[in-house]
C-alpha cells in the first residue's frame, strides 16, 4: 500500500450529528475511536481492494452491521499521528486496521479527532441514500 492509499471507514448511524441550520450530517470523532471489542485495532477497508461504495455494500451485507456511509483517511495521515496501519487481510481480503495499541484514552481521543478532521476535509466518500 502507498502512503496515499485511502482507508475506508464505515459510519454507524449513532456516530453522526445533524446541523439543523445547514441540514447536513457531520461525523463525530467516535467514527475513529476503537471500542473495547476492537482490541485497539480500528477496522478499515483498503481502497486498493474496495471502492468506498463496495466497502459499504460488503459491510452491510452482514445483518448485524449498520452504516450510513463511508469516510476515509489515508496511510500518511495515520502515520503523521503516530498510528501504524496494518494490512492484515483478516477476516477478509482487503481488511486493514489502524493500530491504537498502547495509547491512553486521552491520546486515543486526540488522534481520533485529528483523523475525523482529515476525513471531514476529504468529505463523504460514499453516502447511503
N, C-alpha and C positions, 0 to 999 in steps of 0.2 A: 504494500500500500504506500502511496505517496503522501506527503505532508498535506496536500490539498484534498485528499480523499475525504468526502463527506461521510459523516456518521449519523445515520437517520435514527431519530428517537421518537417513539410513539407518545402522543399526548393524551393522557387519561382525561376524561371529561371533568373530573374534580380538580384538575391542575390548571384551570383557566379562570380568568376574571373577565367580566363584561364591563366595558367602558360605556356607561349609559348615554353619555353625550355623543360620542362618535359611533356608538353601536358596533364596536369592534371587540373581538375576543383576543385577549392577551394571555400568554402563558405565564405561569408563576415559576419561581426557581425550583419548586418541587419536582418539575419535569427532570431536572438534572441531579436530584438527590437520591442516592441509593436508599432503599428501605431495608429493614433488617433481613428480609427474605433474600435480598440481593447479595448478601455477604460481602458488602463493599465493592461489588462489581456491577456497574450500571450497564445493562444490555443495550446495544445499538446494532443497527444494520449497516453493513459495509456497502457503500454506494457503487463499488466496483462490481458487486454481485446483484444488487437490488436498486431499482429506481425508488424514489420516495413512495410513489403510488403502489408499486409492487410490494414494498415492505409493509405498507398499510394493509393491503389485501392479505398478505401472508399472516400478519399478526392477528387480524380479526377473524381469520378462518378458525381459530380456536374459540369455542363458545365462551370460555371464561375470560377472554381478553376483550378490553374495550379501549377504543381510541377515537378521537375526533379529527386526528390529522397527524402530520409529521413535521418536525422541525429538525434542523441539522447544525452540527458544528463540524469543524474539520480537525484532523490529527494535530496540525500545527497549533491550533487554539488550545487543545487539551494539553499538549506538551508545554506551551507557554505558561500554563497554570501548574506545571509540575505533575501532570497526570499522564500516566502511560496508557496507551491503547493497545489491547491485546487481541489479535486476530485468532480466536480460539476455535471457530467453526463448530462450536457445541452450544446448543443442541442441534444446530442445523448449519449447513454450509452458507457462509455469508454473515454469520454471527460474530460480533466482536464485543468486547466490554471495555469500559473506561474504569481504570483501577483507582479506587478511593481508599485502598487499604492503608492502615497506619496513620490515618488523619483523625484529628479531633472533630467533634460535632461542629465547632466553630469554624474550623478550616474547611470542612465539607460545605457548610453554608456559604462561605465566601466564594469558594470555587464554583459552586452551583449557580450563584448569582452572576459570576463572570461568564459562564457558559450560556446562561439564559440570555444575557445581553448580546453575546455573539450570535446566538440563534435568532433572537428578535431582530437584530440588524439585518440578518440574511433574509428573514421573512419565512412565512409558511412555505414548505417545500411541497406539501400536499395537504388539502383540507377537504374533509368529508362534506358532502352536500347536505 
